[in-house]
Amino acid sequence: MRTTAELEERLARPSAGLVEDLGGLDGDIMILGAGGKLGPSLVRLALNALSAGGGDRRVIAVSRFSEPGLADALREAGATVAPADVADERALRDLPDAANVVFLVGAKFGTQGREHATWFTNAYLPGRVADRFRGARIAALSTGNVYPLVPVTSGGSTEDTPTGPVGDYAMSCLGRERVLTHFSETHGTPMALIRLNYAVELRYGVLVDLAQKVLAGEPVDLTTGQVNVVWQGYANEVTLRSLRLAGTPPYVLNVTGPELISVRQAAEALGAALGKEPVFTGEEAPTALLSNASRCHRLFGYPELTPAELIEHTARWVAGGGPLLGKPTKFERRDGRF
């Protein structure tokens, strides 16, 4: 993967399992939040999977589409584009019905000082969407931030670990889950909640954050010394395939890679590939935000790209001046303030 076109093609390459699972669903698939950092590649992945499986079902891409040209690009790829701000009651009401809904809308950064807006987007708005699409099957993106920091020796939080969100962002995301669960049980709407930890591709993610710091000679903070990462293409695939798991109450699924990644070792590997010696600050804390996604791996197998391959691709991309999204993960924050 050396060009944006090659990266986009890899992100949108469906597995046989995805083709089979989407083939077993009836009706159109609507992606709410299709203009975010995950949305475009997920839309293209769904389009390719449905095309490979035959049939004429639609993928409806819904977003405000603030990025110039994105709506046209998705339309050219085969999506039915529906420009709309789902926070607007009339716009939400006027959207077409769909049998399957993937809900990607959320707010993370800029929480500090705008907590009210974060709660509106992450907790109130999902309820409005769930009420509007009460007759659909819904897969909703959540986050591993709903869990507490756990010992790095624990193997990470499982779906049965008691939640313990830190900070307004994480609390509002747990609020999202609680509100969606209410509507699932009230209306009988089958749902799946995807607790995703640190998806990465070559334009953003934990590895891009580390590569940029190493290349710039900036110190890498080791306090959060262990992380999970997962290839974005795998996370997109699992999100779509989770529609088949949706139930009442919602089916909860951790999504991340199987490995525990040492921040120090990842920075050193990136440094070796970039020809730069990393600079470190701080010492590894005994706890971190970590998830155990073994249930996901039993259901869907392991991600196609290993951490070593992701590090190699990321280093080559960053060193070559490949385009970046400019959205740091702030994974090192331990106080929940993003």
C-alpha positions in Angstrom: 0.0 0.0 0.0 1.9 3.0 -1.3 -0.9 5.2 -2.6 -4.3 6.4 -1.3 -6.0 4.4 -4.1 -4.2 1.2 -3.0 -5.0 1.9 0.6 -8.7 2.6 -0.2 -8.9 -0.6 -2.2 -7.4 -2.7 0.6 -9.8 -1.2 3.2 -12.8 -2.0 0.9 -11.8 -5.5 0.0 -14.5 -7.9 1.4 -13.8 -11.3 2.8 -15.9 -14.4 1.8 -17.4 -14.4 5.3 -18.6 -10.8 4.9 -20.1 -11.5 1.5 -21.9 -14.5 3.0 -23.2 -12.7 6.1 -24.5 -9.7 4.2 -26.0 -12.0 1.6 -28.1 -13.5 4.5 -29.6 -10.1 5.4 -32.7 -8.8 3.8 -33.1 -5.1 2.8 -30.9 -2.1 2.3 -28.0 -1.0 4.5 -28.0 2.5 5.8 -24.7 4.0 7.1 -25.3 7.0 9.4 -22.1 9.0 9.8 -20.8 8.0 6.3 -18.6 11.1 6.1 -16.5 10.5 9.2 -13.0 8.9 9.3 -14.5 5.4 9.3 -17.5 6.0 7.2 -16.3 6.2 3.5 -14.2 3.0 3.7 -17.1 1.2 5.4 -19.6 2.3 2.7 -17.2 1.1 0.0 -16.7 -2.2 1.8 -20.5 -2.8 2.1 -20.9 -1.9 -1.6 -18.2 -4.4 -2.7 -19.6 -7.2 -0.5 -23.2 -6.7 -1.8 -21.9 -6.6 -5.3 -19.9 -9.8 -4.9 -23.0 -11.5 -3.4 -25.3 -10.4 -6.2 -28.7 -8.7 -5.8 -29.7 -5.1 -6.0 -29.9 -3.9 -2.4 -28.8 -0.3 -1.7 -26.1 1.1 0.6 -27.5 4.4 1.7 -24.7 6.8 2.9 -26.0 9.5 5.3 -23.9 12.5 6.4 -23.6 16.2 6.3 -20.7 15.6 3.8 -18.6 18.6 4.8 -15.6 17.1 3.0 -15.6 18.5 -0.6 -16.1 15.8 -3.2 -16.8 12.9 -0.8 -20.5 12.7 -1.6 -19.8 12.6 -5.3 -17.1 9.9 -4.8 -19.4 7.7 -2.8 -22.2 8.2 -5.4 -19.8 7.2 -8.2 -18.8 4.1 -6.2 -22.5 3.0 -6.2 -23.9 4.4 -2.9 -27.2 6.1 -2.6 -26.1 9.4 -1.1 -28.5 11.1 1.3 -27.0 14.4 2.6 -28.6 15.1 6.0 -27.8 16.3 9.5 -29.3 13.5 11.7 -29.3 15.9 14.6 -32.0 17.9 12.8 -35.4 16.3 13.7 -36.9 17.0 10.3 -33.9 15.7 8.4 -33.9 12.5 10.5 -37.6 12.0 10.0 -37.3 12.4 6.2 -34.6 9.8 5.7 -35.8 6.7 3.9 -36.5 3.5 5.8 -33.9 0.8 5.9 -33.9 -2.7 7.2 -30.3 -2.5 8.4 -28.7 0.6 10.0 -25.0 1.1 11.0 -24.7 4.0 13.4 -21.3 5.6 13.4 -22.1 9.1 14.6 -20.1 10.2 17.7 -18.1 13.0 19.3 -14.8 12.6 21.1 -12.4 15.5 20.7 -13.2 18.9 22.0 -15.0 17.4 25.0 -13.4 19.7 27.5 -15.5 22.8 27.9 -18.2 21.4 25.6 -19.4 18.5 27.6 -23.0 19.4 26.9 -22.5 19.0 23.1 -20.7 15.7 23.7 -23.6 14.3 25.7 -26.1 15.5 23.1 -24.2 13.7 20.3 -23.2 10.6 22.2 -26.2 9.9 24.4 -29.3 11.9 23.3 -29.0 11.6 19.5 -28.7 7.8 19.5 -32.1 7.6 21.2 -33.6 9.7 18.5 -32.1 7.5 15.9 -33.2 4.3 17.6 -36.7 5.6 17.9 -36.8 6.6 14.2 -35.5 3.3 13.0 -37.2 1.1 15.6 -38.1 -1.4 12.9 -34.6 -1.9 11.7 -31.6 -4.1 12.7 -29.0 -1.7 14.2 -25.2 -2.0 14.7 -23.9 0.9 16.7 -20.3 1.9 17.2 -19.3 2.3 20.8 -15.8 2.3 22.4 -13.6 0.4 24.8 -13.4 3.6 26.8 -16.5 2.5 28.6 -14.2 0.2 30.6 -11.9 1.2 33.4 -8.1 1.2 33.3 -7.0 -2.4 34.1 -3.7 -4.0 35.0 -1.6 -4.7 31.9 -1.2 -8.2 33.2 -4.9 -8.8 33.1 -5.3 -9.5 29.4 -7.8 -6.6 29.0 -11.4 -6.1 29.8 -13.9 -8.6 28.4 -17.5 -8.0 27.6 -18.3 -9.2 31.1 -16.0 -6.7 32.8 -18.0 -4.1 34.8 -17.9 -0.7 33.0 -16.0 2.1 34.6 -15.7 5.1 32.2 -13.2 7.8 33.0 -14.2 11.4 31.9 -17.1 12.9 30.1 -16.4 11.3 26.7 -16.3 7.8 28.1 -19.3 8.4 30.3 -21.4 9.8 27.4 -20.5 6.7 25.4 -21.8 4.5 28.2 -24.8 6.7 28.1 -25.2 5.9 24.4 -25.2 2.2 25.2 -27.7 2.6 28.0 -30.1 4.7 25.8 -29.8 2.3 22.9 -30.4 -0.7 25.2 -33.6 1.1 26.5 -35.0 1.5 23.0 -33.9 -2.0 22.0 -35.9 -3.5 24.9 -38.8 -1.0 24.6 -39.3 -1.5 20.8 -37.8 -5.0 20.4 -35.2 -3.6 18.1 -32.3 -6.0 17.5 -29.0 -4.3 18.1 -25.3 -4.9 18.4 -22.9 -2.6 20.3 -19.3 -2.5 19.0 -16.8 -1.6 21.6 -13.9 -0.6 19.4 -10.4 0.0 20.6 -7.9 1.9 18.4 -8.5 1.1 14.8 -5.5 2.0 12.7 -4.9 2.6 9.0 -2.0 4.5 7.3 -3.5 8.0 7.7 -4.4 8.0 11.4 -4.2 5.9 14.5 -1.9 5.1 17.4 0.9 3.9 15.0 0.7 7.1 13.0 0.8 9.2 16.2 4.0 7.3 17.3 5.6 7.5 13.8 5.1 11.3 13.6 6.6 11.8 17.1 9.6 9.6 16.3 10.2 11.3 12.9 10.0 14.7 14.5 12.3 13.8 17.4 9.5 14.5 19.9 9.4 12.5 23.1 7.1 9.5 23.3 5.2 9.4 26.6 5.5 5.8 28.0 3.0 6.3 30.9 0.3 4.5 29.0 2.8 1.8 28.1 0.5 -0.8 26.5 -2.2 -0.5 23.8 -4.5 -2.5 21.6 -4.6 -1.7 17.8 -6.6 -3.3 15.0 -6.5 -2.9 11.2 -9.4 -0.6 10.2 -10.5 -2.9 7.4 -11.1 -5.7 9.9 -13.0 -3.3 12.3 -15.2 -2.2 9.4 -15.9 -5.8 8.4 -16.8 -6.9 11.9 -19.1 -3.9 12.3 -21.0 -4.9 9.2 -21.0 -8.6 10.1 -22.3 -7.8 13.6 -25.7 -7.0 12.0 -26.2 -10.7 12.0 -25.5 -10.9 15.7 -28.0 -8.1 16.7 -30.4 -9.0 19.4 -32.6 -7.8 22.3 -31.0 -6.9 24.6 -28.1 -5.7 22.4 -25.2 -8.0 21.6 -22.0 -6.5 23.0 -18.7 -7.2 21.2 -15.2 -6.0 21.9 -13.3 -5.3 18.6 -9.5 -4.9 18.6 -6.4 -6.9 17.8 -5.4 -10.0 19.7 -2.0 -8.6 20.7 -0.9 -6.4 23.6 1.3 -3.8 22.0 4.2 -2.3 23.9 4.4 1.5 23.1 8.1 1.4 23.7 8.7 -1.5 21.4 6.4 -0.1 18.7 8.2 3.2 18.8 11.6 1.4 18.6 10.4 -0.6 15.6 9.1 2.5 13.9 12.4 4.3 14.7 14.4 1.4 13.1 12.2 1.6 9.9 12.4 5.4 9.8 16.1 5.7 10.7 15.4 7.7 13.8 16.2 6.9 17.4 13.0 7.5 19.4 13.1 9.7 22.5 11.1 8.6 25.5 9.7 10.3 28.6 7.9 8.9 31.6 7.6 5.3 32.9 5.1 2.6 32.1 2.2 2.6 34.5 0.8 -0.7 35.8 -2.6 0.0 34.2 -3.9 0.9 30.8 -7.1 1.0 28.7 -7.1 -2.5 27.3 -9.7 -4.8 25.8 -9.9 -8.6 25.3 -11.5 -9.3 21.9 -11.2 -13.1 22.0 -15.0 -13.4 21.5 -14.7 -11.4 18.3 -11.8 -13.5 17.1 -13.6 -16.7 17.7 -16.5 -15.5 15.6 -14.7 -13.8 12.8 -11.1 -14.9 12.9 -8.0 -12.8 13.3 -7.2 -9.5 11.6 -5.5 -10.0 8.2 -2.6 -7.5 9.1 -0.3 -8.2 12.0 1.2 -5.4 14.2 4.6 -5.9 12.5 3.0 -5.5 9.1 1.1 -2.4 10.2 4.2 -0.9 11.6 6.1 -1.5 8.4 3.3 0.0 6.2 2.9 3.0 8.6 6.6 3.8 8.6 6.8 3.7 4.8 3.7 5.8 4.5 4.8 8.5 7.0 8.4 8.6 5.7 7.1 9.0 2.2 4.9 12.0 3.0 1.7 10.1 2.5 -1.5 12.1 3.3 -2.7 12.1 7.0 -6.0 12.9 8.5 -4.5 15.1 11.2 -6.6 13.5 13.9 -4.4 12.3 16.8 -5.9 9.6 19.0 -4.6 11.0 22.3 -4.3 7.4 23.4 -1.8 8.5 26.1 -4.4 10.5 28.0 -5.4 8.8 31.2 -7.9 11.3 32.6 -10.5 11.0 29.9 -10.1 14.5 28.7 -10.0 14.6 24.9 
